[in-house]
Amino acid sequence: MDTMYYHKLGGSSLNVSVLTFGAWQLGDPAYWGPDAEADGVAAVHAALDAGINFFDTAPMYGAGESERILGRALADHGDRVLIATKVWPDQCAPGKLRAACEASLQRLGMDRIDLYQIHWPCRDVPFDDVYDELRRLEEEGKIRHIGVSNFGPTDLEAWTATGYCTSNQVGYNLLFRAVEYDIVPACRMRNIAILAYMPLMQGILSGRWKSVEEIPVNRRRTRHFSASREGTRHGEPGAEPLLLETLTRLGQVAENIDEPLATVALAWVLAQPGVASAIVGARNPVQLERNLRAISLSLGVETIEQLNLITEPLRRHFGANADMWENDANSRIR
C-alpha cells in the first residue's frame, strides 16, 4: 500500500492527508450520472484504510445527501477523521449561517465540524458579520476552524483584515492554472493552505475521452469549452482545439514514464507550492485506488517542467480569472 503523507493545514492544529476524500460524488447521481458499480460507503472505508483522514462535502451536493451518506459512513470513526463542509453565500447572514451550520451537523450526525468554509464569497453580507458569527460557532465548539473557498486576492485581503482563515479551496489542475497568478502568492504570504478541487478536471485529465462530444454535458460547462455548448454561461469562444492538443501531449508524457495520465496529473498538483491537499472523489474503492498511486509518484523536476511547458498556452489563455465558469466581467473570484 502507498504510504499516506500529511500536511499541517495553514496555521491550524489540523494535520490533513495530502489526498482529501471529496464526497460530492456520493450523493449526487443527477450530476455525476448513474453508476451500477457505485458504492460510496465502501469507497469511504477504503479511504480510511489508506490513511485518508480528511473528508470534504457541502450541503449543495445532492441537496444534503452527500453529508448524510458521508456521516453514516463515518459514524464509527469520529476520532480518526476530520470533516470539512461549507455554507452557501445566501446563507451567510448571521441567523441563517447558524441554522445552516446546525443543519449540516444534523445531516452529518456529528457534534463538530473541523473546517467550516464559505463556499463562495458572500456579496450581500459584510465579512465582519459573517466572521463574527463563525467565531461564535467556534467558541461554542460547533466548528473548529474557519476556511474559505473560491476567494481571490482582493477578497482574501478583505477577509484577513477582519480575521483569520485556515485554508482557501480553489480549482487547480494542469488544464486550469489561473490561481498561480495571484491567489497562490496571496495564500502563501498569509500562511493560508490551498485545498485544490477538481485536480483531475472532473475526469477530463484521466484520458478517458478523446473528443469534446464524448465528455458528459455537465462537465463541459467551463471556459475550456465554446459558449455554444449546452450549460455554459461564460460567453467566451473557449479553447477546445488547444484543450484536446494539450491532453494529447500530456498523455504522451504519461506514456513515456509508464504512468496513467490521471496519476501524473494528480501528482503534479500535489507537487505545487502551497497545496496542502488535493480533493479527489471516488464512487467505489477501485476509483480510489487509482488516485492513491499519485502519493508515491515523484515526477522529478524535468517532468514537472515539461508538464508546465505543455500547459502554459492554456494558462495564458485563461489568465488570472480563477472562475472556471464565468468571464472576467462576471467572475465571482476577485
Contacts in CASP RR format, 6 or more apart in sequence:
PFRMAT RR
TARGET T0000
AUTHOR 0000-0000-0000
METHOD contacts of the structure
MODEL  1
MDTMYYHKLGGSSLNVSVLTFGAWQLGDPAYWGPDAEADGVAAVHAALDA
GINFFDTAPMYGAGESERILGRALADHGDRVLIATKVWPDQCAPGKLRAA
CEASLQRLGMDRIDLYQIHWPCRDVPFDDVYDELRRLEEEGKIRHIGVSN
FGPTDLEAWTATGYCTSNQVGYNLLFRAVEYDIVPACRMRNIAILAYMPL
MQGILSGRWKSVEEIPVNRRRTRHFSASREGTRHGEPGAEPLLLETLTRL
GQVAENIDEPLATVALAWVLAQPGVASAIVGARNPVQLERNLRAISLSLG
VETIEQLNLITEPLRRHFGANADMWENDANSRIR
1 50 0 8 1.000
1 292 0 8 1.000
2 50 0 8 1.000
2 292 0 8 1.000
2 293 0 8 1.000
2 295 0 8 1.000
2 296 0 8 1.000
3 295 0 8 1.000
3 296 0 8 1.000
4 17 0 8 1.000
4 18 0 8 1.000
4 19 0 8 1.000
4 50 0 8 1.000
4 51 0 8 1.000
4 52 0 8 1.000
4 295 0 8 1.000
5 17 0 8 1.000
5 18 0 8 1.000
5 295 0 8 1.000
6 15 0 8 1.000
6 16 0 8 1.000
6 17 0 8 1.000
6 18 0 8 1.000
6 53 0 8 1.000
7 15 0 8 1.000
7 16 0 8 1.000
7 18 0 8 1.000
7 193 0 8 1.000
7 276 0 8 1.000
7 277 0 8 1.000
8 14 0 8 1.000
8 15 0 8 1.000
8 16 0 8 1.000
8 193 0 8 1.000
8 276 0 8 1.000
9 15 0 8 1.000
9 16 0 8 1.000
9 115 0 8 1.000
9 145 0 8 1.000
9 166 0 8 1.000
9 167 0 8 1.000
9 193 0 8 1.000
9 276 0 8 1.000
9 277 0 8 1.000
10 166 0 8 1.000
10 167 0 8 1.000
10 191 0 8 1.000
10 192 0 8 1.000
10 193 0 8 1.000
10 276 0 8 1.000
11 166 0 8 1.000
11 191 0 8 1.000
11 193 0 8 1.000
12 115 0 8 1.000
12 144 0 8 1.000
12 145 0 8 1.000
12 166 0 8 1.000
12 167 0 8 1.000
12 193 0 8 1.000
13 145 0 8 1.000
14 82 0 8 1.000
14 114 0 8 1.000
14 115 0 8 1.000
14 144 0 8 1.000
14 145 0 8 1.000
14 166 0 8 1.000
15 53 0 8 1.000
16 53 0 8 1.000
16 54 0 8 1.000
16 82 0 8 1.000
16 276 0 8 1.000
16 277 0 8 1.000
17 51 0 8 1.000
17 52 0 8 1.000
17 53 0 8 1.000
17 54 0 8 1.000
17 277 0 8 1.000
18 270 0 8 1.000
18 276 0 8 1.000
18 277 0 8 1.000
18 278 0 8 1.000
18 295 0 8 1.000
19 52 0 8 1.000
19 54 0 8 1.000
19 270 0 8 1.000
19 277 0 8 1.000
19 278 0 8 1.000
19 280 0 8 1.000
19 291 0 8 1.000
19 292 0 8 1.000
19 294 0 8 1.000
19 295 0 8 1.000
20 52 0 8 1.000
20 54 0 8 1.000
20 55 0 8 1.000
20 56 0 8 1.000
20 84 0 8 1.000
20 195 0 8 1.000
20 277 0 8 1.000
20 278 0 8 1.000
20 279 0 8 1.000
20 280 0 8 1.000
21 43 0 8 1.000
21 44 0 8 1.000
21 47 0 8 1.000
21 52 0 8 1.000
21 54 0 8 1.000
21 55 0 8 1.000
21 56 0 8 1.000
21 279 0 8 1.000
21 280 0 8 1.000
21 281 0 8 1.000
21 282 0 8 1.000
21 288 0 8 1.000
22 55 0 8 1.000
22 56 0 8 1.000
22 57 0 8 1.000
22 279 0 8 1.000
22 280 0 8 1.000
22 281 0 8 1.000
22 282 0 8 1.000
23 44 0 8 1.000
23 55 0 8 1.000
23 56 0 8 1.000
23 57 0 8 1.000
23 61 0 8 1.000
23 66 0 8 1.000
23 67 0 8 1.000
23 69 0 8 1.000
23 70 0 8 1.000
23 281 0 8 1.000
24 31 0 8 1.000
24 32 0 8 1.000
24 57 0 8 1.000
24 58 0 8 1.000
24 61 0 8 1.000
24 66 0 8 1.000
24 281 0 8 1.000
25 32 0 8 1.000
25 40 0 8 1.000
25 281 0 8 1.000
25 282 0 8 1.000
25 283 0 8 1.000
26 40 0 8 1.000
26 43 0 8 1.000
26 44 0 8 1.000
26 57 0 8 1.000
26 61 0 8 1.000
26 65 0 8 1.000
26 66 0 8 1.000
26 69 0 8 1.000
26 70 0 8 1.000
26 73 0 8 1.000
26 283 0 8 1.000
27 61 0 8 1.000
27 62 0 8 1.000
27 64 0 8 1.000
27 65 0 8 1.000
27 66 0 8 1.000
27 69 0 8 1.000
28 61 0 8 1.000
28 62 0 8 1.000
28 65 0 8 1.000
28 66 0 8 1.000
29 35 0 8 1.000
29 38 0 8 1.000
30 62 0 8 1.000
31 62 0 8 1.000
31 218 0 8 1.000
32 218 0 8 1.000
32 283 0 8 1.000
33 216 0 8 1.000
35 283 0 8 1.000
35 284 0 8 1.000
37 283 0 8 1.000
37 284 0 8 1.000
37 286 0 8 1.000
38 283 0 8 1.000
38 284 0 8 1.000
39 283 0 8 1.000
39 284 0 8 1.000
39 285 0 8 1.000
40 69 0 8 1.000
40 73 0 8 1.000
40 282 0 8 1.000
40 283 0 8 1.000
40 284 0 8 1.000
41 69 0 8 1.000
41 72 0 8 1.000
41 73 0 8 1.000
42 284 0 8 1.000
42 285 0 8 1.000
43 281 0 8 1.000
43 282 0 8 1.000
43 283 0 8 1.000
43 284 0 8 1.000
43 285 0 8 1.000
43 287 0 8 1.000
43 288 0 8 1.000
44 55 0 8 1.000
44 70 0 8 1.000
44 73 0 8 1.000
44 74 0 8 1.000
45 73 0 8 1.000
46 282 0 8 1.000
46 285 0 8 1.000
46 288 0 8 1.000
46 289 0 8 1.000
47 55 0 8 1.000
47 282 0 8 1.000
47 288 0 8 1.000
48 74 0 8 1.000
48 77 0 8 1.000
48 80 0 8 1.000
48 81 0 8 1.000
50 288 0 8 1.000
50 292 0 8 1.000
53 80 0 8 1.000
53 81 0 8 1.000
53 82 0 8 1.000
54 81 0 8 1.000
54 82 0 8 1.000
54 84 0 8 1.000
54 277 0 8 1.000
55 70 0 8 1.000
55 74 0 8 1.000
55 81 0 8 1.000
55 82 0 8 1.000
55 83 0 8 1.000
55 84 0 8 1.000
56 84 0 8 1.000
56 85 0 8 1.000
56 169 0 8 1.000
56 195 0 8 1.000
56 279 0 8 1.000
57 66 0 8 1.000
57 67 0 8 1.000
57 70 0 8 1.000
57 83 0 8 1.000
57 84 0 8 1.000
57 85 0 8 1.000
57 86 0 8 1.000
57 108 0 8 1.000
58 66 0 8 1.000
58 67 0 8 1.000
58 85 0 8 1.000
58 86 0 8 1.000
58 88 0 8 1.000
58 119 0 8 1.000
59 67 0 8 1.000
59 85 0 8 1.000
59 86 0 8 1.000
59 87 0 8 1.000
59 88 0 8 1.000
59 100 0 8 1.000
59 103 0 8 1.000
59 104 0 8 1.000
59 107 0 8 1.000
60 86 0 8 1.000
60 88 0 8 1.000
60 119 0 8 1.000
61 67 0 8 1.000
64 107 0 8 1.000
67 85 0 8 1.000
67 104 0 8 1.000
67 107 0 8 1.000
67 108 0 8 1.000
68 107 0 8 1.000
68 108 0 8 1.000
70 83 0 8 1.000
70 108 0 8 1.000
71 107 0 8 1.000
71 108 0 8 1.000
71 109 0 8 1.000
71 110 0 8 1.000
74 81 0 8 1.000
74 83 0 8 1.000
75 109 0 8 1.000
78 110 0 8 1.000
82 114 0 8 1.000
82 115 0 8 1.000
83 108 0 8 1.000
83 110 0 8 1.000
83 112 0 8 1.000
83 113 0 8 1.000
83 114 0 8 1.000
83 115 0 8 1.000
84 113 0 8 1.000
84 114 0 8 1.000
84 115 0 8 1.000
84 116 0 8 1.000
84 117 0 8 1.000
84 195 0 8 1.000
85 104 0 8 1.000
85 108 0 8 1.000
85 113 0 8 1.000
85 115 0 8 1.000
85 116 0 8 1.000
85 117 0 8 1.000
86 116 0 8 1.000
86 117 0 8 1.000
86 118 0 8 1.000
86 119 0 8 1.000
86 149 0 8 1.000
87 97 0 8 1.000
87 100 0 8 1.000
87 101 0 8 1.000
87 104 0 8 1.000
87 116 0 8 1.000
87 117 0 8 1.000
87 118 0 8 1.000
87 119 0 8 1.000
88 100 0 8 1.000
88 119 0 8 1.000
88 120 0 8 1.000
89 118 0 8 1.000
89 119 0 8 1.000
89 120 0 8 1.000
89 121 0 8 1.000
89 122 0 8 1.000
89 123 0 8 1.000
89 124 0 8 1.000
90 96 0 8 1.000
90 122 0 8 1.000
90 124 0 8 1.000
91 97 0 8 1.000
91 99 0 8 1.000
91 100 0 8 1.000
92 118 0 8 1.000
92 122 0 8 1.000
92 124 0 8 1.000
92 125 0 8 1.000
92 130 0 8 1.000
93 124 0 8 1.000
93 125 0 8 1.000
93 129 0 8 1.000
94 125 0 8 1.000
94 129 0 8 1.000
94 130 0 8 1.000
94 132 0 8 1.000
94 133 0 8 1.000
95 133 0 8 1.000
97 130 0 8 1.000
97 133 0 8 1.000
97 134 0 8 1.000
97 137 0 8 1.000
98 133 0 8 1.000
98 136 0 8 1.000
98 137 0 8 1.000
101 113 0 8 1.000
101 116 0 8 1.000
101 137 0 8 1.000
101 142 0 8 1.000
101 143 0 8 1.000
102 142 0 8 1.000
104 113 0 8 1.000
105 111 0 8 1.000
105 112 0 8 1.000
105 113 0 8 1.000
105 142 0 8 1.000
111 142 0 8 1.000
112 141 0 8 1.000
112 142 0 8 1.000
112 143 0 8 1.000
112 144 0 8 1.000
113 142 0 8 1.000
113 143 0 8 1.000
113 144 0 8 1.000
114 143 0 8 1.000
114 144 0 8 1.000
114 145 0 8 1.000
115 143 0 8 1.000
115 144 0 8 1.000
115 145 0 8 1.000
115 146 0 8 1.000
115 147 0 8 1.000
115 166 0 8 1.000
115 167 0 8 1.000
116 134 0 8 1.000
116 137 0 8 1.000
116 143 0 8 1.000
116 145 0 8 1.000
116 146 0 8 1.000
116 147 0 8 1.000
117 146 0 8 1.000
117 147 0 8 1.000
117 148 0 8 1.000
117 149 0 8 1.000
117 167 0 8 1.000
117 169 0 8 1.000
118 130 0 8 1.000
118 147 0 8 1.000
118 148 0 8 1.000
118 149 0 8 1.000
118 151 0 8 1.000
119 149 0 8 1.000
119 150 0 8 1.000
120 149 0 8 1.000
120 150 0 8 1.000
120 332 0 8 1.000
121 148 0 8 1.000
121 150 0 8 1.000
121 151 0 8 1.000
121 152 0 8 1.000
121 155 0 8 1.000
121 332 0 8 1.000
121 333 0 8 1.000
121 334 0 8 1.000
122 130 0 8 1.000
127 158 0 8 1.000
127 159 0 8 1.000
127 162 0 8 1.000
128 162 0 8 1.000
131 146 0 8 1.000
131 159 0 8 1.000
131 162 0 8 1.000
131 163 0 8 1.000
134 143 0 8 1.000
134 146 0 8 1.000
135 146 0 8 1.000
137 143 0 8 1.000
138 144 0 8 1.000
138 145 0 8 1.000
138 146 0 8 1.000
145 166 0 8 1.000
145 167 0 8 1.000
146 164 0 8 1.000
146 165 0 8 1.000
146 166 0 8 1.000
147 165 0 8 1.000
147 166 0 8 1.000
147 167 0 8 1.000
147 168 0 8 1.000
147 169 0 8 1.000
148 155 0 8 1.000
148 156 0 8 1.000
148 159 0 8 1.000
148 165 0 8 1.000
148 167 0 8 1.000
148 168 0 8 1.000
148 169 0 8 1.000
149 168 0 8 1.000
149 169 0 8 1.000
149 170 0 8 1.000
149 195 0 8 1.000
149 197 0 8 1.000
150 169 0 8 1.000
150 170 0 8 1.000
150 171 0 8 1.000
150 322 0 8 1.000
150 323 0 8 1.000
150 332 0 8 1.000
150 333 0 8 1.000
151 159 0 8 1.000
151 165 0 8 1.000
151 168 0 8 1.000
151 170 0 8 1.000
151 183 0 8 1.000
151 333 0 8 1.000
152 168 0 8 1.000
152 182 0 8 1.000
152 183 0 8 1.000
152 186 0 8 1.000
152 322 0 8 1.000
152 333 0 8 1.000
152 334 0 8 1.000
153 182 0 8 1.000
153 183 0 8 1.000
153 185 0 8 1.000
153 186 0 8 1.000
153 334 0 8 1.000
154 334 0 8 1.000
155 333 0 8 1.000
155 334 0 8 1.000
156 165 0 8 1.000
156 168 0 8 1.000
156 183 0 8 1.000
156 186 0 8 1.000
156 187 0 8 1.000
156 190 0 8 1.000
156 192 0 8 1.000
157 186 0 8 1.000
159 165 0 8 1.000
160 190 0 8 1.000
160 192 0 8 1.000
165 192 0 8 1.000
166 192 0 8 1.000
166 193 0 8 1.000
167 192 0 8 1.000
167 193 0 8 1.000
167 194 0 8 1.000
167 195 0 8 1.000
167 276 0 8 1.000
168 183 0 8 1.000
168 187 0 8 1.000
168 192 0 8 1.000
168 193 0 8 1.000
168 194 0 8 1.000
168 195 0 8 1.000
169 194 0 8 1.000
169 195 0 8 1.000
169 196 0 8 1.000
169 197 0 8 1.000
169 279 0 8 1.000
170 179 0 8 1.000
170 183 0 8 1.000
170 194 0 8 1.000
170 195 0 8 1.000
170 196 0 8 1.000
170 197 0 8 1.000
170 322 0 8 1.000
170 333 0 8 1.000
171 179 0 8 1.000
171 196 0 8 1.000
171 197 0 8 1.000
171 198 0 8 1.000
171 322 0 8 1.000
171 324 0 8 1.000
172 179 0 8 1.000
172 194 0 8 1.000
172 196 0 8 1.000
172 197 0 8 1.000
172 198 0 8 1.000
172 199 0 8 1.000
172 269 0 8 1.000
172 272 0 8 1.000
172 275 0 8 1.000
173 196 0 8 1.000
173 198 0 8 1.000
173 199 0 8 1.000
173 200 0 8 1.000
173 201 0 8 1.000
173 205 0 8 1.000
173 265 0 8 1.000
173 269 0 8 1.000
174 201 0 8 1.000
174 205 0 8 1.000
174 246 0 8 1.000
174 250 0 8 1.000
174 265 0 8 1.000
174 268 0 8 1.000
174 269 0 8 1.000
174 307 0 8 1.000
174 311 0 8 1.000
175 201 0 8 1.000
175 204 0 8 1.000
175 205 0 8 1.000
175 224 0 8 1.000
175 243 0 8 1.000
175 246 0 8 1.000
175 247 0 8 1.000
175 311 0 8 1.000
175 314 0 8 1.000
176 198 0 8 1.000
176 201 0 8 1.000
176 222 0 8 1.000
176 224 0 8 1.000
176 314 0 8 1.000
176 318 0 8 1.000
176 324 0 8 1.000
177 311 0 8 1.000
177 314 0 8 1.000
177 315 0 8 1.000
177 318 0 8 1.000
178 315 0 8 1.000
178 318 0 8 1.000
178 319 0 8 1.000
178 320 0 8 1.000
178 321 0 8 1.000
178 322 0 8 1.000
179 194 0 8 1.000
179 322 0 8 1.000
180 315 0 8 1.000
181 319 0 8 1.000
181 320 0 8 1.000
181 322 0 8 1.000
182 320 0 8 1.000
183 194 0 8 1.000
183 322 0 8 1.000
183 333 0 8 1.000
184 194 0 8 1.000
184 272 0 8 1.000
184 273 0 8 1.000
184 274 0 8 1.000
186 192 0 8 1.000
187 193 0 8 1.000
187 194 0 8 1.000
187 274 0 8 1.000
188 273 0 8 1.000
188 274 0 8 1.000
193 274 0 8 1.000
193 276 0 8 1.000
193 277 0 8 1.000
194 272 0 8 1.000
194 274 0 8 1.000
194 275 0 8 1.000
194 276 0 8 1.000
195 275 0 8 1.000
195 276 0 8 1.000
195 277 0 8 1.000
195 278 0 8 1.000
195 279 0 8 1.000
196 269 0 8 1.000
196 272 0 8 1.000
196 275 0 8 1.000
196 277 0 8 1.000
196 278 0 8 1.000
196 279 0 8 1.000
197 279 0 8 1.000
198 279 0 8 1.000
198 324 0 8 1.000
199 205 0 8 1.000
199 265 0 8 1.000
199 266 0 8 1.000
199 269 0 8 1.000
199 278 0 8 1.000
199 279 0 8 1.000
199 280 0 8 1.000
200 206 0 8 1.000
200 262 0 8 1.000
200 265 0 8 1.000
200 266 0 8 1.000
200 280 0 8 1.000
201 265 0 8 1.000
202 219 0 8 1.000
203 219 0 8 1.000
203 262 0 8 1.000
204 215 0 8 1.000
204 219 0 8 1.000
204 247 0 8 1.000
205 247 0 8 1.000
205 250 0 8 1.000
205 261 0 8 1.000
205 262 0 8 1.000
205 265 0 8 1.000
206 260 0 8 1.000
206 261 0 8 1.000
206 262 0 8 1.000
207 247 0 8 1.000
207 251 0 8 1.000
207 261 0 8 1.000
207 262 0 8 1.000
209 215 0 8 1.000
210 244 0 8 1.000
211 244 0 8 1.000
212 220 0 8 1.000
212 225 0 8 1.000
212 229 0 8 1.000
212 240 0 8 1.000
212 243 0 8 1.000
212 244 0 8 1.000
217 229 0 8 1.000
217 230 0 8 1.000
217 231 0 8 1.000
220 229 0 8 1.000
220 232 0 8 1.000
221 229 0 8 1.000
221 231 0 8 1.000
221 232 0 8 1.000
221 233 0 8 1.000
221 325 0 8 1.000
222 232 0 8 1.000
222 234 0 8 1.000
222 324 0 8 1.000
222 325 0 8 1.000
223 234 0 8 1.000
223 236 0 8 1.000
223 238 0 8 1.000
223 239 0 8 1.000
223 318 0 8 1.000
223 321 0 8 1.000
223 324 0 8 1.000
223 325 0 8 1.000
223 326 0 8 1.000
223 327 0 8 1.000
224 238 0 8 1.000
224 239 0 8 1.000
224 240 0 8 1.000
224 243 0 8 1.000
224 314 0 8 1.000
224 324 0 8 1.000
225 232 0 8 1.000
225 238 0 8 1.000
225 240 0 8 1.000
225 243 0 8 1.000
226 232 0 8 1.000
226 237 0 8 1.000
226 238 0 8 1.000
226 240 0 8 1.000
227 234 0 8 1.000
227 235 0 8 1.000
227 236 0 8 1.000
227 237 0 8 1.000
227 238 0 8 1.000
232 325 0 8 1.000
233 325 0 8 1.000
233 326 0 8 1.000
234 325 0 8 1.000
234 326 0 8 1.000
234 327 0 8 1.000
234 330 0 8 1.000
235 327 0 8 1.000
236 327 0 8 1.000
239 314 0 8 1.000
239 317 0 8 1.000
239 318 0 8 1.000
242 313 0 8 1.000
242 314 0 8 1.000
242 317 0 8 1.000
243 314 0 8 1.000
246 310 0 8 1.000
246 311 0 8 1.000
246 313 0 8 1.000
246 314 0 8 1.000
247 261 0 8 1.000
249 310 0 8 1.000
250 261 0 8 1.000
250 264 0 8 1.000
250 265 0 8 1.000
250 307 0 8 1.000
250 310 0 8 1.000
250 311 0 8 1.000
251 261 0 8 1.000
251 264 0 8 1.000
253 264 0 8 1.000
253 303 0 8 1.000
253 306 0 8 1.000
253 307 0 8 1.000
253 310 0 8 1.000
254 260 0 8 1.000
254 261 0 8 1.000
254 263 0 8 1.000
254 264 0 8 1.000
257 264 0 8 1.000
257 299 0 8 1.000
257 303 0 8 1.000
259 293 0 8 1.000
259 297 0 8 1.000
260 290 0 8 1.000
260 293 0 8 1.000
262 290 0 8 1.000
262 291 0 8 1.000
262 294 0 8 1.000
263 290 0 8 1.000
263 291 0 8 1.000
263 293 0 8 1.000
263 294 0 8 1.000
263 297 0 8 1.000
264 294 0 8 1.000
264 297 0 8 1.000
264 299 0 8 1.000
264 303 0 8 1.000
264 307 0 8 1.000
266 278 0 8 1.000
266 280 0 8 1.000
266 291 0 8 1.000
266 294 0 8 1.000
267 294 0 8 1.000
267 295 0 8 1.000
267 297 0 8 1.000
267 298 0 8 1.000
267 299 0 8 1.000
268 299 0 8 1.000
268 304 0 8 1.000
268 307 0 8 1.000
269 275 0 8 1.000
269 278 0 8 1.000
270 278 0 8 1.000
270 294 0 8 1.000
270 295 0 8 1.000
271 299 0 8 1.000
271 304 0 8 1.000
278 294 0 8 1.000
280 288 0 8 1.000
280 291 0 8 1.000
281 287 0 8 1.000
281 288 0 8 1.000
281 291 0 8 1.000
282 288 0 8 1.000
282 291 0 8 1.000
299 307 0 8 1.000
321 327 0 8 1.000
321 328 0 8 1.000
321 331 0 8 1.000
321 333 0 8 1.000
322 331 0 8 1.000
322 333 0 8 1.000
323 330 0 8 1.000
323 331 0 8 1.000
323 332 0 8 1.000
323 333 0 8 1.000
326 332 0 8 1.000
END
